[in-house]
Amino acid sequence: MTDGDAGQQVVRFADPADARVADYTGLRESTLRRRGSAFIAEGELVIRRAAAAGYVPRSFLLAPRWVDELRDVWEPTSAPVYVAEAEIVESLTGFHVHRGALAAFERQERYDVDSLVSSCRRLVVVEDLVDHANLGAIARSTLALGWDGLLLSSRSADPLYRRAVKSSMGVVLGLPWARAVDDADVPRTLHAAGYEIVALALRADGVTLDEVAARHAGRDTKLALMLGTEGQGLSDGWIDAADTVVTIPMAAGVDSLNVAAAAAVAAYALRR
């Protein structure tokens, strides 16, 4: 490192077995699932968004070119900055690190269901969504299309897994979200808070998005858009609890859209 490096904060390493970089060892989803205290931000944009959202860094793992590029992010903190060549980083993490920049941040779950529901007017609600890339894409659409928050069932994927954070381009880090404890209670909680529930499902009695959008045009109604798991969709219990069931018409023999694409279409059609 150069003489301008901040004291002992910047540390070179060459041994992937170094215990100091254990947060980054074998960054597969199954590995991250066993770690409850940290999440990983990958790439300059996501690292900057994590810092801007107020998450506290535990450490940074950077290829040499990123030490100065991200100095404004790491230097104000006390977090160590571990620096290694790309092949060492890949040996440590077990995959190709896009652009050679990673950071471990302290995990925070900032909302519970009650606080999220009370602070939002437009919620995207997902039931048992298990694919991290889909969840990240839905989080990105939620914020980009003007919805206020994301409510997850108890068995849904983790928004702070590396793949979810990456696929959202870090947007999920600035999006209010909460995870339910009692899934059966979610529709009751939404109704009690004054939400109209719109369930996206393949049902013969479903109405069109245009019909629901027209009904809400010019109104700031509290609205909850519910989507289900990638395979089976929403459970019957959640569909039956909805005020309206909406179906996106398909053409050319296609059964349905990917859940992330469907979420984007519906969130756009029902935006404020």
NUPA-909981 format. One record per residue: residue in one letter; x, y, z of N, C-alpha, C in turn. Coordinates in steps of 0.05 Angstrom, whole numbers, padded with zeros to 5 digits, always signed. Example, Ala and Ser with C-alpha at 12.3 -4.5 7.8 and 13.67 -1.06 7.14 Angstrom:
% NUPA-909981
A+00264-00114+00156+00246-00090+00156+00264-00066+00156/S+00257-00045+00142+00273-00021+00143+00258+00001+00157/
% end
This chain:
% NUPA-909981
M+00017-00024+00000+00000+00000+00000+00018+00025+00000/T+00005+00047-00007+00021+00072-00009+00022+00086+00019/D+00039+00107+00020+00041+00121+00046+00016+00135+00053/G-00002+00139+00033-00026+00154+00039-00048+00137+00052/D-00043+00111+00054-00064+00094+00066-00068+00101+00095/A-00093+00097+00104-00101+00106+00131-00090+00087+00153/G-00067+00093+00164-00056+00078+00186-00054+00048+00179/Q-00065+00032+00197-00064+00003+00193-00091-00007+00182/Q-00108+00011+00172-00134+00003+00163-00133-00015+00138/V-00114-00009+00121-00112-00024+00095-00091-00046+00099/V-00100-00071+00093-00083-00094+00099-00082-00112+00074/R-00058-00118+00065-00055-00137+00043-00056-00165+00054/F-00068-00184+00039-00066-00212+00048-00063-00229+00023/A-00052-00253+00027-00047-00271+00005-00057-00299+00011/D-00067-00304+00035-00075-00330+00043-00106-00332+00045/P-00119-00347+00027-00148-00348+00029-00158-00360+00055/A-00141-00374+00070-00149-00386+00095-00147-00366+00119/D-00138-00342+00113-00135-00321+00134-00161-00317+00149/A-00162-00321+00175-00186-00320+00191-00199-00292+00190/R-00183-00271+00185-00194-00244+00185-00213-00240+00162/V-00212-00256+00141-00231-00252+00118-00252-00274+00117/A-00258-00285+00141-00277-00308+00142-00305-00300+00132/D-00313-00275+00133-00339-00267+00123-00342-00273+00094/Y-00320-00275+00079-00321-00278+00050-00315-00306+00041/T-00312-00325+00059-00304-00352+00052-00327-00367+00039/G-00323-00376+00014-00343-00392+00001-00370-00380+00000/L-00372-00357-00014-00397-00342-00015-00418-00355-00033/R-00427-00378-00025-00450-00390-00038-00475-00384-00021/E-00498-00386-00033-00522-00379-00018-00525-00397+00007/S-00518-00423+00005-00520-00441+00028-00502-00432+00050/T-00479-00421+00044-00460-00411+00064-00472-00386+00078/L-00481-00367+00062-00492-00343+00072-00517-00348+00090/R-00532-00369+00083-00556-00376+00098-00550-00382+00127/R-00525-00392+00132-00518-00400+00159-00506-00376+00175/R-00503-00353+00162-00492-00330+00175-00513-00308+00179/G-00521-00304+00204-00543-00286+00209-00535-00258+00215/S-00509-00252+00218-00501-00226+00228-00490-00207+00207/A-00486-00216+00182-00474-00199+00162-00487-00204+00135/F-00485-00185+00117-00492-00190+00089-00470-00178+00072/I-00469-00188+00047-00447-00180+00029-00458-00162+00007/A-00443-00140+00003-00449-00122-00019-00427-00126-00040/E-00435-00129-00065-00417-00135-00087-00418-00113-00108/G-00394-00102-00114-00393-00081-00134-00394-00053-00122/E-00382-00034-00136-00380-00007-00126-00408+00005-00120/L-00426+00003-00139-00453+00015-00136-00467+00005-00111/V-00467-00022-00108-00481-00034-00085-00468-00027-00059/I-00441-00026-00058-00427-00018-00034-00434+00010-00027/R-00434+00028-00046-00441+00056-00041-00470+00058-00031/R-00488+00043-00042-00516+00044-00034-00520+00033-00006/A-00505+00013+00001-00506+00002+00029-00497+00023+00049/A-00474+00036+00042-00464+00057+00060-00483+00080+00062/A-00494+00089+00039-00513+00111+00039-00538+00105+00055/A-00546+00079+00055-00570+00072+00070-00565+00069+00100/G-00540+00073+00108-00534+00073+00137-00526+00047+00149/Y-00521+00026+00132-00511+00001+00142-00482+00004+00150/V-00474-00010+00172-00448-00007+00184-00429-00028+00172/P-00407-00020+00159-00389-00040+00147-00372-00054+00168/R-00370-00081+00165-00352-00097+00181-00324-00097+00169/S-00323-00098+00143-00297-00099+00129-00302-00095+00099/F-00280-00090+00085-00281-00088+00056-00260-00107+00045/L-00267-00119+00022-00248-00137+00008-00246-00127-00021/L-00222-00116-00027-00219-00101-00052-00195-00110-00068/A-00198-00110-00095-00175-00112-00112-00161-00085-00111/P-00135-00084-00116-00119-00059-00112-00131-00034-00125/R-00143-00037-00148-00153-00013-00162-00176+00001-00147/W-00190-00014-00128-00213-00002-00115-00206+00011-00088/V-00181+00009-00080-00174+00022-00054-00178+00052-00055/D-00168+00064-00076-00172+00093-00078-00200+00101-00088/E-00211+00084-00106-00237+00090-00117-00259+00091-00095/L-00255+00074-00075-00275+00073-00053-00265+00085-00027/R-00244+00100-00029-00232+00112-00005-00253+00129+00010/D-00269+00144-00004-00289+00161+00009-00310+00145+00025/V-00313+00119+00018-00331+00102+00033-00318+00090+00057/W-00294+00078+00054-00282+00063+00076-00266+00081+00095/E-00255+00103+00086-00237+00118+00103-00251+00131+00127/P-00277+00139+00125-00290+00151+00149-00298+00129+00170/T-00294+00104+00163-00302+00082+00181-00277+00071+00195/S-00282+00053+00214-00260+00038+00227-00257+00010+00215/A-00272+00004+00194-00272-00023+00183-00246-00029+00169/P-00235-00053+00173-00210-00060+00158-00216-00063+00128/V-00195-00056+00113-00197-00059+00084-00176-00080+00075/Y-00186-00103+00067-00168-00125+00059-00164-00123+00029/V-00139-00125+00020-00133-00121-00008-00117-00145-00018/A-00126-00155-00041-00113-00178-00053-00117-00178-00083/E-00100-00192-00097-00103-00195-00126-00128-00212-00132/A-00139-00209-00156-00164-00221-00163-00165-00251-00159/E-00142-00265-00166-00143-00294-00164-00144-00303-00135/I-00133-00287-00116-00135-00294-00088-00163-00290-00078/V-00176-00268-00087-00204-00263-00079-00222-00285-00089/E-00218-00293-00114-00235-00314-00125-00231-00341-00111/S-00206-00346-00103-00200-00371-00088-00214-00370-00061/L-00215-00347-00049-00228-00343-00023-00258-00346-00025/T-00270-00332-00044-00299-00330-00046-00312-00354-00060/G-00297-00366-00078-00308-00389-00093-00323-00381-00118/F-00321-00356-00127-00334-00348-00152-00320-00323-00162/H-00325-00316-00188-00314-00292-00199-00328-00268-00188/V-00312-00251-00175-00323-00227-00162-00324-00205-00183/H-00349-00196-00190-00352-00176-00210-00338-00150-00202/R-00319-00142-00218-00305-00116-00214-00287-00115-00190/G-00285-00137-00175-00265-00139-00154-00270-00123-00129/A-00295-00118-00121-00301-00103-00097-00323-00116-00082/L-00318-00122-00056-00338-00133-00038-00336-00118-00011/A-00358-00119+00003-00358-00109+00031-00378-00125+00047/A-00371-00130+00072-00389-00142+00091-00401-00121+00109/F-00427-00120+00111-00441-00101+00128-00457-00115+00149/E-00461-00101+00172-00477-00112+00193-00506-00113+00184/R-00519-00136+00189-00547-00140+00181-00565-00124+00200/Q-00585-00111+00189-00605-00097+00204-00633-00104+00192/E-00652-00111+00208-00679-00113+00199-00694-00090+00213/R-00700-00070+00198-00709-00044+00209-00739-00042+00214/Y-00754-00060+00203-00783-00059+00207-00794-00086+00215/D-00815-00086+00231-00831-00110+00234-00857-00105+00218/V-00875-00124+00218-00899-00122+00201-00915-00098+00208/D-00920-00094+00234-00937-00072+00243-00926-00045+00235/S-00900-00041+00240-00888-00015+00233-00887-00010+00203/L-00883-00031+00188-00882-00028+00159-00910-00021+00149/V-00930-00036+00157-00957-00031+00148-00967-00003+00156/S-00960+00006+00179-00969+00032+00188-00955+00055+00175/S-00931+00050+00164-00916+00072+00152-00918+00074+00122/C-00932+00055+00109-00934+00054+00080-00963+00057+00071/R-00967+00064+00046-00993+00064+00034-00995+00045+00010/R-00973+00039-00002-00972+00020-00024-00951-00002-00018/L-00960-00027-00016-00943-00049-00009-00944-00071-00030/V-00920-00081-00037-00918-00106-00052-00914-00128-00031/V-00931-00149-00033-00930-00171-00013-00925-00197-00028/V-00904-00212-00019-00897-00237-00033-00900-00260-00013/E-00910-00282-00024-00914-00306-00008-00896-00329-00018/D-00878-00337+00000-00861-00360-00005-00844-00358-00031/L-00835-00335-00037-00817-00330-00060-00789-00340-00052/V-00778-00359-00067-00754-00372-00058-00729-00365-00074/D-00733-00353-00098-00710-00347-00115-00699-00319-00108/H-00674-00318-00101-00663-00292-00092-00661-00271-00114/A-00656-00280-00139-00655-00262-00161-00683-00250-00167/N-00704-00266-00165-00731-00256-00168-00738-00236-00147/L-00730-00242-00122-00736-00224-00100-00722-00197-00104/G-00697-00198-00112-00682-00174-00117-00695-00157-00139/A-00704-00170-00160-00716-00156-00182-00743-00144-00174/I-00758-00158-00157-00783-00147-00147-00778-00123-00129/A-00758-00125-00112-00751-00102-00095-00744-00078-00112/R-00729-00082-00133-00721-00060-00151-00746-00047-00164/S-00764-00064-00174-00789-00053-00187-00806-00039-00166/T-00807-00050-00142-00824-00038-00121-00816-00009-00117/L-00790-00004-00113-00781+00023-00107-00782+00040-00132/A-00774+00029-00155-00772+00045-00180-00799+00054-00189/L-00820+00039-00184-00847+00045-00194-00864+00059-00173/G-00852+00068-00151-00866+00086-00133-00881+00072-00110/W-00876+00046-00105-00888+00033-00083-00871+00037-00058/D-00884+00035-00034-00870+00044-00010-00854+00022+00005/G-00862-00003+00001-00848-00024+00017-00854-00051+00007/L-00840-00071+00019-00842-00099+00011-00847-00115+00036/L-00868-00131+00035-00875-00149+00058-00871-00178+00049/L-00856-00193+00065-00850-00221+00058-00863-00241+00076/S-00872-00263+00065-00881-00285+00082-00857-00297+00097/S-00863-00313+00117-00842-00323+00134-00822-00341+00119/R-00831-00354+00098-00814-00373+00084-00802-00361+00058/S-00805-00336+00054-00794-00323+00030-00764-00320+00033/A-00750-00317+00011-00721-00313+00010-00713-00287+00025/D-00688-00285+00031-00677-00263+00047-00669-00240+00029/P-00680-00216+00032-00672-00193+00015-00643-00185+00018/L-00630-00194+00040-00602-00186+00045-00582-00208+00036/Y-00591-00229+00024-00572-00248+00012-00557-00234-00011/R-00533-00242-00015-00516-00229-00035-00530-00228-00062/R-00542-00250-00071-00553-00250-00097-00578-00232-00099/A-00594-00231-00078-00617-00213-00078-00608-00184-00079/V-00588-00177-00062-00578-00150-00062-00566-00143-00089/K-00551-00161-00101-00539-00155-00127-00559-00152-00149/S-00579-00170-00150-00599-00168-00171-00617-00143-00168/S-00619-00133-00144-00634-00108-00141-00617-00083-00146/M-00591-00087-00152-00572-00066-00156-00569-00049-00130/G-00574-00062-00107-00571-00049-00081-00596-00034-00073/V-00616-00033-00090-00640-00017-00085-00654-00027-00059/V-00653-00054-00055-00667-00066-00032-00656-00054-00006/L-00632-00044-00006-00620-00034+00019-00633-00007+00027/G-00646+00006+00009-00660+00031+00016-00690+00028+00016/L-00700+00003+00013-00729-00002+00012-00739-00013+00039/P-00759-00001+00050-00771-00012+00075-00782-00040+00069/W-00775-00059+00086-00786-00086+00083-00788-00099+00110/A-00805-00119+00112-00809-00135+00136-00816-00163+00129/R-00811-00181+00148-00818-00209+00145-00840-00217+00165/A-00860-00231+00155-00882-00239+00173-00873-00262+00191/V-00885-00264+00214-00881-00287+00232-00904-00307+00228/D-00928-00296+00227-00952-00313+00223-00964-00306+00195/D-00959-00323+00176-00968-00318+00148-00998-00316+00146/A-01012-00332+00161-01042-00332+00160-01053-00305+00169/D-01038-00291+00185-01048-00265+00196-01043-00242+00177/V-01027-00245+00156-01020-00223+00139-01044-00210+00126/P-01063-00224+00113-01086-00210+00102-01102-00195+00123/R-01106-00207+00146-01121-00194+00168-01107-00168+00176/T-01081-00169+00179-01066-00145+00187-01069-00123+00166/L-01067-00130+00140-01070-00111+00119-01098-00098+00119/H-01119-00115+00122-01146-00105+00122-01150-00087+00146/A-01140-00095+00169-01144-00079+00193-01131-00051+00190/A-01110-00050+00174-01096-00024+00170-01108-00008+00148/G-01129-00018+00135-01143-00003+00115-01134-00007+00087/Y-01119-00029+00082-01110-00035+00055-01131-00050+00039/E-01134-00043+00013-01148-00060-00005-01127-00080-00016/I-01134-00105-00016-01115-00126-00024-01122-00135-00053/V-01102-00133-00070-01104-00143-00097-01085-00167-00100/A-01097-00190-00107-01081-00214-00110-01076-00220-00140/L-01052-00224-00147-01045-00231-00175-01045-00261-00177/A-01064-00272-00192-01067-00301-00194-01081-00309-00220/L-01076-00334-00228-01089-00345-00252-01116-00356-00244/R-01136-00339-00245-01163-00348-00238-01183-00339-00259/A-01202-00357-00265-01221-00351-00286-01238-00326-00280/D-01242-00321-00253-01258-00298-00245-01241-00273-00241/G-01216-00273-00248-01199-00250-00244-01206-00227-00263/V-01203-00203-00253-01208-00179-00269-01182-00170-00281/T-01183-00150-00299-01158-00141-00311-01145-00119-00294/L-01120-00115-00299-01106-00093-00286-01117-00066-00293/D-01126-00063-00318-01137-00038-00327-01162-00031-00311/E-01178-00051-00305-01203-00046-00290-01196-00036-00261/V-01177-00049-00248-01169-00040-00222-01156-00013-00222/A-01139-00008-00242-01125+00018-00245-01146+00040-00249/A-01166+00035-00265-01186+00056-00269-01202+00062-00244/R-01206+00041-00228-01221+00045-00203-01205+00062-00183/H-01179+00061-00185-01162+00075-00166-01150+00101-00177/A-01157+00107-00202-01145+00131-00215-01152+00156-00198/G-01131+00172-00192-01135+00197-00177-01140+00193-00148/R-01139+00168-00138-01144+00163-00109-01118+00153-00096/D-01113+00162-00072-01089+00152-00058-01098+00130-00038/T-01110+00109-00050-01119+00087-00034-01096+00071-00023/K-01099+00060+00001-01079+00041+00011-01083+00015-00003/L-01062+00006-00017-01064-00017-00034-01041-00037-00028/A-01048-00062-00027-01029-00084-00024-01031-00103-00047/L-01009-00106-00062-01008-00124-00085-00994-00149-00077/M-01009-00172-00078-00998-00197-00068-00990-00215-00092/L-00967-00227-00090-00956-00246-00110-00947-00271-00096/G-00948-00294-00110-00941-00319-00098-00915-00331-00108/T-00910-00355-00098-00885-00368-00104-00882-00375-00134/E-00858-00380-00143-00852-00383-00171-00867-00406-00184/G-00872-00427-00169-00885-00451-00181-00915-00451-00178/Q-00925-00449-00154-00954-00453-00149-00969-00427-00147/G-00955-00404-00145-00970-00379-00142-00979-00375-00114/L-00999-00358-00110-01010-00353-00084-01025-00376-00073/S-01025-00379-00046-01041-00400-00033-01070-00392-00035/D-01088-00413-00033-01116-00408-00034-01125-00389-00011/G-01112-00392+00012-01120-00375+00035-01115-00346+00030/W-01093-00339+00018-01087-00311+00012-01104-00301-00011/I-01110-00318-00031-01127-00309-00053-01155-00304-00042/D-01165-00322-00026-01193-00319-00015-01195-00294+00002/A-01173-00286+00015-01174-00262+00032-01172-00236+00017/A-01166-00237-00009-01162-00213-00025-01189-00200-00031/D-01188-00174-00035-01212-00159-00044-01217-00163-00074/T-01195-00165-00089-01196-00167-00118-01175-00187-00127/V-01182-00204-00146-01163-00222-00159-01158-00211-00187/V-01133-00207-00194-01125-00196-00219-01109-00216-00235/T-01115-00218-00261-01101-00235-00279-01089-00219-00302/I-01064-00225-00310-01052-00213-00333-01057-00231-00357/P-01073-00222-00377-01079-00239-00399-01054-00247-00415/M-01053-00273-00422-01030-00283-00437-01038-00289-00466/A-01018-00287-00484-01023-00293-00512-01003-00315-00521/A-01008-00325-00546-00990-00343-00560-00984-00369-00544/G-01004-00378-00528-01001-00403-00513-00983-00402-00489/V-00974-00378-00481-00958-00375-00457-00976-00376-00432/D-00968-00392-00412-00985-00395-00389-00984-00370-00371/S-00959-00360-00366-00956-00338-00346-00929-00325-00350/L-00926-00302-00337-00901-00289-00336-00884-00298-00312/N-00858-00295-00314-00841-00298-00290-00852-00280-00268/V-00850-00288-00243-00862-00272-00222-00850-00244-00219/A-00824-00241-00225-00812-00215-00224-00823-00197-00246/A-00827-00208-00270-00838-00193-00292-00867-00186-00286/A-00883-00205-00275-00910-00200-00268-00912-00177-00247/A-00894-00178-00228-00894-00157-00207-00890-00130-00220/A-00871-00128-00238-00865-00102-00251-00889-00092-00267/V-00902-00110-00282-00925-00102-00298-00947-00092-00280/A-00953-00107-00259-00975-00099-00241-00968-00074-00225/A-00944-00072-00215-00936-00048-00200-00937-00023-00218/Y-00930-00026-00243-00932-00003-00261-00961+00004-00267/A-00978-00016-00272-01006-00010-00279-01020+00002-00255/L-01013-00006-00230-01028+00004-00207-01012+00025-00191/R-00992+00036-00204-00976+00057-00190-00994+00081-00184/R-00985+00098-00166-01000+00122-00160-01004+00139-00184/
% end
